[in-house]
Amino acid sequence: MKGKKYPFSAYDKYLNLRISPLMWMAILFLARPFVILIISITNRRDRMGILQMFNGDPALSFLGALAAIPVMLVVVAWIRRKPDASPLVRRIWTNGRSLLILASILNIAIMILPALTGSFSAINAAGGAETVVCILIIFYLARSERVKDTFGDFPKSSASD
């Protein structure tokens, strides 16, 4: 039944749906503040330089990295998506779509809240573009049947055979 809906190449060795290229792009976009923070912290010569290059305010960079934690949980669950995975990994994977939507909403909040609280008067072009991309990601995650099917698929445990 699965093979009729998606091509054979869409499945992994456990015959579960792989993450689609479009979903990978969304994951990478949402994870980027976390990755930038890690790269910056590990840069021994200038720990804040990379953060300031991508985002002038280090506090917003840290908030962005915190907003990416749900995405990183999904990535860890994807890495551990095997038949004998723990119940926690299964629960995280099953809720992966919600976690990615949460990360998108948190990203939007990080862009909009400073303008609303008066920390600065307007959202810059990069922040506006990021907000639009996050909104598009939310619509994609909420409406895509492939995303729903991917997070609904998990290898059966060998104990249940």
PEPERA-V118113 format. One record per residue. N is the residue number from 1. PSI is psi in radians with two decimals (* if undefined). D_CENTER is the distance of its C-alpha to the mean C-alpha in Angstrom with 2 decimals. Layout:
n=(N & N)
psi=(PSI & PSI)
d_center=(D_CENTER & D_CENTER)
This chain:
n=(1 & 2 & 3 & 4 & 5 & 6 & 7 & 8 & 9 & 10 & 11 & 12 & 13 & 14 & 15 & 16 & 17 & 18 & 19 & 20 & 21 & 22 & 23 & 24 & 25 & 26 & 27 & 28 & 29 & 30 & 31 & 32 & 33 & 34 & 35 & 36 & 37 & 38 & 39 & 40 & 41 & 42 & 43 & 44 & 45 & 46 & 47 & 48 & 49 & 50 & 51 & 52 & 53 & 54 & 55 & 56 & 57 & 58 & 59 & 60 & 61 & 62 & 63 & 64 & 65 & 66 & 67 & 68 & 69 & 70 & 71 & 72 & 73 & 74 & 75 & 76 & 77 & 78 & 79 & 80 & 81 & 82 & 83 & 84 & 85 & 86 & 87 & 88 & 89 & 90 & 91 & 92 & 93 & 94 & 95 & 96 & 97 & 98 & 99 & 100 & 101 & 102 & 103 & 104 & 105 & 106 & 107 & 108 & 109 & 110 & 111 & 112 & 113 & 114 & 115 & 116 & 117 & 118 & 119 & 120 & 121 & 122 & 123 & 124 & 125 & 126 & 127 & 128 & 129 & 130 & 131 & 132 & 133 & 134 & 135 & 136 & 137 & 138 & 139 & 140 & 141 & 142 & 143 & 144 & 145 & 146 & 147 & 148 & 149 & 150 & 151 & 152 & 153 & 154 & 155 & 156 & 157 & 158 & 159 & 160 & 161)
psi=(-0.73 & -0.73 & -0.44 & -0.48 & -0.67 & 2.69 & 2.75 & -0.61 & -0.22 & -0.05 & 2.61 & -3.01 & -0.29 & 0.12 & 0.61 & 2.63 & 2.36 & 2.83 & 2.26 & 2.75 & -0.68 & -0.68 & -0.65 & -0.69 & -0.72 & -0.77 & -0.81 & -0.70 & -0.79 & -0.46 & -0.23 & -0.66 & -0.61 & -0.79 & -0.76 & -0.72 & -0.78 & -0.77 & -0.73 & -0.78 & -0.61 & -0.12 & 1.83 & -0.46 & -0.66 & 1.53 & -0.53 & -0.20 & -0.82 & -0.71 & -0.78 & -0.51 & -0.71 & -0.53 & 2.05 & -0.50 & 1.94 & -0.54 & -0.71 & -0.58 & -0.75 & -0.72 & -0.70 & -0.71 & -0.68 & -0.68 & -0.39 & -0.10 & -0.75 & -0.60 & -0.74 & -0.58 & -0.72 & -0.72 & -0.75 & -0.74 & -0.67 & -0.75 & -0.66 & 0.23 & 1.41 & 2.85 & -0.65 & 0.51 & 2.69 & 2.79 & -0.58 & -0.77 & -0.75 & -0.73 & -0.76 & -0.79 & -0.77 & -0.58 & 0.26 & -0.75 & -0.78 & -0.67 & -0.69 & -0.67 & -0.74 & -0.79 & -0.68 & -0.77 & -0.73 & -0.68 & -0.76 & -0.77 & -0.70 & -0.58 & -0.64 & -0.67 & -0.76 & -0.63 & -0.66 & -0.57 & -0.07 & 0.11 & -0.63 & 2.78 & -0.46 & 2.76 & 2.28 & 3.04 & -0.73 & -0.72 & -0.65 & -0.74 & -0.72 & -0.71 & -0.78 & -0.77 & -0.72 & -0.68 & -0.74 & -0.68 & -0.74 & -0.83 & -0.76 & -0.86 & -0.66 & -0.56 & -0.30 & 2.13 & -0.62 & -0.72 & -0.81 & -0.80 & -0.65 & -0.81 & -0.21 & -0.15 & 2.21 & 2.41 & 2.39 & 2.46 & 2.63 & -0.37 & -0.45 & -0.02 & *)
d_center=(28.76 & 25.24 & 26.72 & 28.18 & 24.99 & 22.97 & 24.49 & 25.21 & 22.91 & 19.88 & 20.64 & 20.35 & 23.34 & 22.99 & 23.12 & 19.68 & 17.44 & 15.32 & 11.88 & 13.18 & 13.14 & 11.83 & 8.77 & 8.41 & 9.01 & 6.34 & 3.70 & 6.46 & 7.10 & 4.52 & 5.33 & 8.81 & 10.48 & 10.15 & 11.50 & 14.08 & 15.20 & 15.79 & 17.63 & 19.60 & 20.61 & 21.80 & 23.83 & 27.22 & 29.08 & 27.07 & 24.26 & 23.67 & 24.38 & 20.99 & 19.46 & 22.30 & 21.95 & 18.42 & 19.03 & 22.60 & 21.93 & 20.77 & 20.22 & 17.59 & 15.92 & 15.99 & 14.71 & 11.73 & 11.13 & 11.67 & 9.23 & 6.44 & 8.11 & 6.61 & 3.34 & 6.53 & 8.41 & 6.92 & 7.66 & 10.92 & 11.73 & 11.44 & 13.75 & 16.02 & 16.14 & 19.92 & 22.91 & 23.80 & 20.45 & 20.86 & 20.63 & 17.85 & 15.66 & 16.77 & 16.02 & 12.42 & 12.03 & 14.12 & 12.06 & 8.68 & 8.96 & 10.09 & 7.49 & 4.81 & 8.08 & 8.95 & 6.39 & 7.76 & 11.12 & 11.13 & 10.56 & 13.39 & 15.44 & 15.37 & 16.72 & 19.24 & 20.58 & 22.47 & 24.26 & 25.16 & 26.47 & 28.48 & 26.85 & 26.96 & 28.38 & 25.98 & 22.51 & 22.90 & 22.11 & 18.93 & 17.68 & 18.87 & 17.15 & 13.76 & 14.54 & 15.63 & 12.60 & 10.43 & 13.27 & 13.30 & 9.70 & 10.84 & 14.01 & 12.67 & 10.62 & 13.71 & 16.30 & 15.40 & 17.59 & 15.97 & 12.57 & 14.82 & 16.92 & 14.33 & 13.07 & 16.79 & 17.84 & 18.41 & 21.32 & 24.42 & 25.69 & 28.91 & 30.61 & 30.32 & 32.20)
